[in-house]
Structure formats: structure tokens, C-alpha cells
Amino acid sequence: MFGLGYQELLIILVIVLILFGANRLPELARSLGSSVKEFKKGVNEAKTEETSTKKEEEKKA
């Protein structure tokens, strides 16, 4: 995953735990999850619009 091994990921997790504390981690994870979901939704909508635009252009030609 992104060229990171398990040791690097563990170090990053420990740093995040130290910076934000154990109480805020679930909240941060929820926020990150919803952000990723919204991003994927936006990408899918853009792809859908792009394909519908191409189909309309093909019909006109």
C-alpha cells in the first residue's frame, strides 16, 4: 500500500495516536470514512455525466 510496510504504518499510527489521543480517533476515522465516501460519490457522478455527454454527442453526429 503506497510502498509502505507494516512497520511504517505502525509508526504512523502511533504518531497519530499521540497527536490526537485515543478519544478522538473514532471521530477522526468516521470523518475520514465519510470524506472518502463523498469523494467516490463525486467521482462516480462525474463519470456518469461524462458518459452521458459522450452518448449524446454520438447521437448528434
C-alpha positions in Angstrom: 0.0 0.0 0.0 1.7 3.2 -1.3 5.1 1.4 -0.8 4.7 1.4 3.0 5.4 -1.7 5.0 3.7 -2.7 8.2 6.5 -1.0 10.3 6.0 2.4 8.7 2.2 2.1 9.1 2.6 1.2 12.7 4.8 4.2 13.3 2.3 6.5 11.6 -0.5 5.0 13.7 1.5 5.6 16.9 2.2 9.2 15.9 -1.5 9.9 15.2 -2.4 8.3 18.5 0.0 10.6 20.3 -1.1 13.7 18.4 -4.9 13.3 18.7 -5.4 10.9 21.7 -7.4 7.8 21.9 -10.7 9.6 22.5 -10.7 11.4 19.2 -9.6 8.6 16.9 -13.1 7.1 16.3 -14.3 10.6 15.4 -11.4 11.1 13.0 -12.0 7.7 11.4 -15.7 8.4 10.9 -14.8 11.8 9.3 -12.2 10.2 7.1 -14.6 7.5 6.0 -17.4 9.9 5.2 -14.9 12.1 3.2 -13.8 9.1 1.2 -17.4 8.1 0.5 -18.3 11.6 -0.7 -15.2 11.7 -2.9 -16.1 8.4 -4.5 -19.7 9.6 -5.0 -18.4 12.7 -6.7 -16.1 10.7 -9.0 -18.9 8.4 -10.0 -21.2 11.3 -10.7 -18.6 12.9 -12.9 -18.0 9.6 -14.8 -21.8 9.2 -15.3 -22.1 12.8 -16.6 -19.1 12.2 -18.9 -20.5 9.0 -20.4 -24.0 10.5 -20.9 -22.4 13.6 -22.6 -20.4 11.3 -25.0 -23.6 9.3 -25.8 -25.5 12.5 -26.6 -22.6 13.7 -28.9 -22.6 10.4 -30.7 -26.3 10.6 -31.3 -25.9 14.1 -32.8 -23.1 13.0 -35.1 
